[in-house]
Amino acid sequence: MTQPEWLEANKQVYSKEHGVIHIAAIIEKNLYFKKGSLNQIIFDWEHEVNSGNLLPLNQAPTGKSILYQEIAAILDGSGKLQSCEVIPAQEAKLYPIPDDIHPLVKLALSKSGITPILFG
């Protein structure tokens, strides 16, 4: 199998097992990649591509999680990401604006339509 154009060093791809990954190198059948702060290996990239487990980003499942993973992979690849985690969704809690907030800030919030403060 000829190596696909989308499967090259310094590119991001989607792995069904690992999510969005940043390819460091491909040597023979081994694909070396970084996920977070860990360097990892896919030992047979041809098998993973043929079985549909390794895809170009434009064929990855859609959703916010994939977008966040892609952004994290870009930041991590440039050394600008300290840590990243996905936090499960939860219902937000609304609280009234505190009385001890500066009156001008409270007025500005109120004029903007913000009456309660949202805390997650």
Secondary structure, DSSP 8 states (H G I E B T S, - for coil): ----TTS-TT-EEEETTTEEEEEEEEETTEEEEEETTEEEEES-HHHHHHTTSEEEGGGS--SHHHHHHHHHHHHHHTT--S----------EEEE--TTS-HHHHHHHHHTT--EEEE-
